[in-house]
Amino acid sequence: MQGTDHITIWGSNAEDTIEFYRDLLGMPLVLRQPNLDDPSQTHLFFDTGDGRILTFFVSDDRPSNRRGQRGGVGAVHHLCFSVDPDEYEETMAALEDAGHQYNVFDRGIFHSIYTSDNNGLVIELSADKYEIPNDRRGEVLAKAQELRESDGAEYAKDEHLRGAIEELGLEVVENDLPDASAGVGGLE
């Protein structure tokens, strides 16, 4: 296994999808072609920022639905994209300027902005509290989990992540993020 290649979402229409993902979130539209299984639809390919691809099957006869819908087993609950901590507050301002409601939470080991796309899909934009090398991310989270369990904490907190980084011998570099509500909750 080498990682995720792409995820494909049933989307609304090309215009609204491009407006949200390319124009608002800044994901380059790298390929646009017919859906090879159903040429009446368009297949849009966006680069999520690390070379991984998010694609949408869209059709101009499908309007956007920002109200959202809850799915059952097997449905997508939300998509999460990493945001550079230095661009976190700019991201909130861009969402606000575009008329998108959002909530911000301190999730213990990272900060999250929750909003929804033009299809009503919940989108989480997360920023790490500490710099973590990508090739060590799983290891750091597993160590934070171990520390959380030994601490008897309900969920992983800042001190667990910081402790994991220290125990693994990595440099502790804290990112400057704004204050946010703590714990649980999401986009209403």
Disulfide bonds with the S-S distance in Angstrom:
none
